[in-house]
Amino acid sequence: MAGTSISELIIFIAAVSIAAAVSGAMITTVGGISGSLDERGADIASDIATDIEIISDPASGAVYDSSNGEVRVLVKNTGRRTIATEGSAIEILIDGRYIPSSEYTITVLDGSIWHDGDVVRIVVNKSVTSGDHRVTVIVESEQEILRFRT
Amino acid sequence: MGFSVSGATAVIFVGVLVSAAVLYPAVDRYTERRSETMTAHHENILTQQNTAIETTSTTYNTNTNRLEIAIQNAGSSTLAVSKTDLLIDGEYVGLATTNTTVANDSTTDIWAPGETLTITMTEPVPPNRIKIITGPGIAVTESVEVI
């Protein structure tokens, strides 16, 4: 009789322990999913609020400076959030080729921070041959293309 | 055996309740944030669609070296003068309140539908073309008439 009670007690403790372990794992996993969901929500919100427009006038001849071998692009922040101009927030492609950040400079015109409505000048130190060319400016998932000829 | 099953079920049930309590606010925040952002994004698109500008005159006077640009807000959204940009021959020119007027008011930032924004600049040489860019990104390019 006493043996049966001890057996049942052991089985009870084992069952509850396993259930507690399963519950603990489930709570930890769900906590992780919640955190990821929060981060994903913030990323999507930031992505949707980001919008840019290349405002350079390609027919003016001001996009390419042949004497200095520079491609100059004016980009306006038409979204609803401030965009960082440092680090890897902005990426540039010329004719589909990636330009490392060491080869271009970004200057915020009329200010120091790229608020919505503000314009930045991107100067890329790159000589291009005469003909048709394409500059791509990428900010997060937003991408704008300017086609120009030299 | 009966106690073991009941005890385990109770513990699992508590775990499910706690998990639901943790997950629900996160899902709620996610959907609310996404919905708010999408609404604002749709408003932005609507503003862009309702924005239109037309240049009524772009003249350069060689006697006074003055470039005068008159642009009408031909859309239905109200624009901001401070968020309007000007390019002269592709070069960015910052607009100051001293050289912009809307309906003869040089202090206002409001450029309402139907109103004309007049920009007056002093340029040493006659420019060939200008480009006006509004806050929502709608732009117009025009050749300069030299008189």
Interface residues (C-beta under 8 A of the other chain):
Chain A: E8 I11 F12 A14 A15 V16 I18 A19 A20 V22 S23 G24 M26 I27 V30 G31 I33 S34 G35 L37 D38 R40 G41 A42 I44 A45 I48 A49 D51 E53 I55 S56 D57 A59 S60 G61 A62 V63 L74 K76 T78 G79 R80 L109 D110 G117 V119 R121
Chain B: M1 F3 S4 V5 G7 A8 T9 V11 I12 V14 G15 V16 V18 S19 V22 L23 P25 A26 V27 R29 Y30 R33 R34 E36 T37 M38 A40 H41 N44 A80 S82 K83 D85 L87 D89 G90 E91 Y92 G94 N128 R129 K131 I133 G135 P136 G137 A139 T141
